[in-house]
Amino acid sequence: MKNPLRKTLLAAFIAITTVGAQAQAPLVEIKVSYQPALYWALPFFVATEKNWWAEVGLKPVFSIFPAGVPQMAAAAAKSWDVGGTGSVPAVLGHVRFGVKTIGLTNDESDANALMVSKTVADQIAKNPASMKGQTILLTSNSTGDYAVQSCLKKYGLTKQDVTIKNMGQAEIISALASGGANLAGLWAPNTYAVEEKAGATQLCSGKDGGAIVPGALIARGEYAEQNPESVAKFLAVYLRAWSWMNANRPEAVAMMRKFYEQGGVNITDVSLQKEFAKRPTFSLEQQIARMDRSRGNSDMDTWFGQISTFMRGTGAINTIPLSSEYITDAYMKRVNADPKLREFANRAK
């Protein structure tokens, strides 16, 4: 009896020691890039507040950028490993720096818009063609730029029919608020901010103009190739945050308010609710479905192909890259193939 008991106790001791060692294993640092006070970046904040990164063995180090173009430029210096960005800079990041698109943040077609000041809102709403010859402020090579051009096309105009002035989003908001501009391309929550504080109105969104504007989850190509497990864990954390937020809306809105205020954005609860209402997100299953190439081009191939065509038209890129060169489902599938990561990504508690 003593021998079996001794073996049982020894096995239990080994198991406890092993679990303890795993629990105390050092967290793996991962550098996460994003833009502040944006809906698609909220999961990074929620996951940090909830300490979900540590649950999969990661320690995030965040870097923040005012827009996608400088964010992509920082990839060359290996300033970040993974992150989120707009679809336009994601394509630019691939062409210039080998950045991979590994998933979707949200559908922001209805959240990138052409805004008009209250002084000309009625006039332009009645006769959109009257925009011809006027100046539009926007952030070049952005999803806002893409949405504005889709809106111009809807009204029978082109970029050549107007004067485009490249400015950062904060500068555009100030110009509208001070009466220094009448037309601007903005993305949410900046669209809500100028509605509430400057009386501006939304003339046309990317969705109105027939443009699908996806947000992109991204990774530096070299990092992803060398650290596939960390990339999969990053995706699982991101998806977990959306799973939880969709199931716990009141608390998620409260956290969004805090996150936006930290980024200098103060909007009403009505506008915060609009973010959730107007911007669909994607579960693990939906992500994989949008990347499925079993019947030819995937949905993402089509969406990013249209964006690449737009970018070639603006001169941002010289040729349209093959989507298969930079859009990859390998890491989403890695999450799905791991029972623990799959359950973690889908967990709503």
N, C-alpha and C positions, 0 to 999 in steps of 0.2 A: 504493500500500500504506500510505503514511503516513497518508493521510486516514481510511481505515476504522479503522486502529489508534487514531488520535487520538480518533475518535468512540467507539470501544469503551471506551477508558480513561476518557473523559469521562463516559460513561453509568455505568460502574462507580463512579466517584467520586461522582456524584450519588446513586446508590443507597445507597452507604455512608453518605454525609452524611445522607440522609433517614432511614435506619434509626437512625443515631446520634441524630438530633434527636428521633425518636419515643421512643427509649429514655430520653432525658433529659427528656421532657415532664413537667411537674409533675403529681403525683398529685392527683386530685380528692377533696377531703375529703367524707366522708359520715358523719353522726352516727348511730350504731347504739345502740339501747336494748335492754336485756334484764334478766333477773333472774338473780342469781348462782347457781352450783352446781346448775343444772338441766340435765337431759338434753338438752332441745331447744336450750339455749344453748351446748352444747359445740362445735358447728360454728364459732361465732365465735372461740373459743379456738384450735381446731385450725387454722383458716385463718390466724390471726395467727402461730402458731408456725411454720407452713409458708410464710409470706409470700405467700400466694395473692392477697391483696387487691391488692398491687402489680402482680401479673401482668395484672390487668384494668384497671389505672390508677386504683385507689381507695386512699384513705388513711382508714381508719376512726378515728373518735373515739367512744369508748364512754361510755355513761351507764348506771348500774346502779340498779335499783329493787327494793325489798323485795317488792312485789306489783304486780299489774296496774293497780289503781285509781290509785295515785299515778303510775304510768308513763303512763297515759292523760291524766291531768291536766297532765302536763308537755308534752303535745303543744300545748296552747294557747299556751305560751311559745316554741314551736319549739325546744325543748331537744333534740329528736332528729328524724331524718328517716325512718328505717326501723327495723325490729327484729323481735322475736318476743314473743309474749305468750300468755296463755290465751284460749280462745274467748269466755269471758264478758266479760272486759275489752275484747276486740276489738269486741264488739257495743256495749258502753258507750262505747268510744272513737269509734265511728261516730256514735252518737246525739248525743253531747255535743260532739265536736270534729272530725267529718268524717274520721276515720281510715279508711283502706281496708284490706281484707284481701286480700292478693295471693298467698297460698299457705298451705300446711300445714307445720307444724314436725314433727309426729308424731301418732300416735293414742295419747292418754294415758288412754283409757277405763279401763284396768286399773291405772293409776298414781295415780288419785285415789280415796281410800278413807275409809271410816268405821272408825276404829281404836278398840279397847277395851283398857283396862288389864288387867293380869294378874289383879287382884283380883276382877274381875267377868266375866272372859272366858267362863268355863264357864257361869255363870248366864245371861248374855245369849245365848250361842250356843244354849243349850237352849230359851230363851224370849225371842226378840227383842222381843216385845210388852212385856217388862218395862222397856224403855227409856222407856216412857210416863212423863212427869213428870220425867225426868232432864234434866240439862244437857249440851249438846253444845258443845264449843268448836270454832269454825271461823273461817275468814277470809271475811267476807261478800263477796258479788258476785265469787266466784272459781269456778274449776272444781271446787275442793274442796267448796264449798257446793252446787254442782249435783250432784255425786256423792252427797253425804250425803242430799239430798232424794230422789234416785232410790232410794237404799237404804231410806229410811224408807217410801217408797211400796211397795217390795217386801214389807215386813213389815206392811203395812196401817196404817201410821202417817202422819201429816202433820207439817209443821213446827209446827203449833199444839199438837201432842201433847207437845212437848218444849220446853225452854227453850234458846234459842240465845244463845250469848255470843260476840261478835265479838272475835277476837284475831289477832295476827300469828302466823305459823308458828313462829317462834323461841319465842314466849311459850307457845304450845300444847305444844311439845316439853318445855319446862321444867316445865309443869304436870303433864304425864303422868309425867315422870321423878321428880318429887317427891311423887307421890301426890295432887296437888291436883285431879286430874280423872280421870274414868273413860271418857269418850267424846269423840272428837275427829275432825274432818275434816282430813286432811292429804294432801299430794301427795308423790310420790317426788322426791328421795331421803329426805325427812323421814319417810316411812312406814318405811323400812328403819332409819333412825336410832333410832326409838322401839322398834322390834322388838329391835334389838341392845342398846340401852342401858337400856331401861325394861321389857323383857319384854312389851310390848304386842303384840296380835295384830290382824290384819286381819279384821274381821267381814264387810265387803262393799265391793266396788269399784264404780265407776261402771258398769263392764262387767257386773258381777253384777246391778246394778239396771236393766239394759237401756238405759243412757245411753251414747251415743257422744260422747266428749269429745275433739275435735280441738284441737290447738294451732295458733295462727295466726301467719303471717308478715304484717307490717303495714307501712304507709307513711302518712305524713301526706298527706292528699289533695292539698293545694297543692303540696307537694314532688314528689309522684309525677307530677302533671300537667306540671310545669315541667322535671323531670329524668328522663324515662322511660328514657334510656340508663343512667344511674347505678343506677336501681332494678333494671333487668334484670341489670346486672353484679353487684349485691348478691345477687340470687337465684342467679346462676350460682356465685358463691363459696360460698354456703350449700349448694347441692346438691352441689358438688364435694366438700365436706367429708364429707357423708354417703356419697357414692360411695366415697371413700377409706376411711372408717371401716368400712363394711360389707365391704370387701375386705381390711382390715388390722386385724382385731379385737384381737389381743394389744397392738399398739402403741396402738390407740384406747383400750383399757381403761386402759393406763398413763397416757395423757394425761387421761382422765376423772378418774382418781384425783388427779392434780395440780390439775386445774381445780376439783374439789370441795373439796380441802383449802384452796385459796386462798379459797373462799367459806365456810370454817368447817365443812364437812361431812366427817366421817371415818367411812366405812363399809367393811365387809369386801369382799374381791374377789368373794365370792359375791353380795353385793348389787349390786355394780357390773355383774356379768354379767346380773343380773335386769333391769337397765335396758334392755339391748339385747334381751333375750328377750321382755319384756313390752310394748315400745313400738315398734310398726312405724313406719317412716319411708317417705317417698315419693320416688321418682325423678322426673326431669323428665316423663317420659311418664305416670307415674301421677298426678302433680300435675294435668296437663292433663286427664286422664281424669276426675278427681274434680271438675273445674270445668266439665265439658262440659254444655251446656244444649241440645244439638241435639235431644233427645227430651223436653224439658220441664225441670223442675227438676234441677239437678245434685245430686250427693251432698252437696257442701258447702252448697248451698241448704237441703237437708233438715236436715242436722246443725245448722246455725246457726239455722235456723227453730225447731227444738225448743229450743235454748238461749234464743232470744229469748222464747219462750213462758214458759219458766221464769223469766226475768228480769222479765217483766211481772207474773207471779204474786207475785214478791217485792217489787214496787214499785220496782225499780231503773230501769225504763223504763215509760213510759205507754202506748206503742203498739208493736206489732211492726213493725220496719222491713222493707221489701222487701229481700231479699238481693241483688237485682240493683243496688241503690243503693250497696252497699259491697264486695261480693265481685266481684273482677274478675280475669279470666284474661289481660288484655292484656299484662301484663309477663312472665308465664310464656311466653306465645306469642311474645313478642319474643325471649326467650332461644332458644326452639326455632327461630325463623326465621333466626337468625344462626349460620352454620356454626361459627364459632370459639367463640362462647359455648356453643353446644350441646355441642360436643366437650369444652369445658372443664368444663361442669356434669356430664358423664357420666364424666369421667376418674377412674379408680380408682388411679392411680399418684401 
